[in-house]
Amino acid sequence: MDRFVFYSPTLFAFGDGEEQNTAALVKRFGGSRVLLVYGGGSVKRNGAYDDVTAALREAGNEVIELSGVTPNPRLDKVLEGVKLVKEHGVSLILAVGGGSVIDCAKFISLGSGLGEDEDLWDDYVETGKPAPENLVPLGVVLTTAATGSEMGDAAVLTNWARNRKLGYTSFPLTPKFS
């Protein structure tokens, strides 16, 4: 094998059954109240939902759920997630799924650090303004080959009210673990 050096600020845990160790990673990165973000039925059909929620609850975590994330994540779902984070004092956001679920969770994380007078879309997505540093951290349980969203700081978001889909990138959106 050729020599190489690899650095990523995301901690990676690989292997069959690794999702059962999610609670240890959640604890390592400060979680206790977890917003579990996922899409439709695939995470329930493939067993990831059961494995992750069982591990989290067994470790004493409070789990708040946001389901129904669609491909091309939408601003309204992100704002629903931001509201849950603030209402429940969420300490870690956990995306269980593929690229769209991860992107939605990244924007929820971004929204978690904004003040009442700031608008996620107008002040950040439209302008590309860097994310604040005080975001609720994000972890990922990847269930499909994705676009690298599980290890990077980029995400896309759709605003149906304005008929726009935009990309956004800012280092604080990088997942803590995957």
Disulfide bonds with the S-S distance in Angstrom:
none
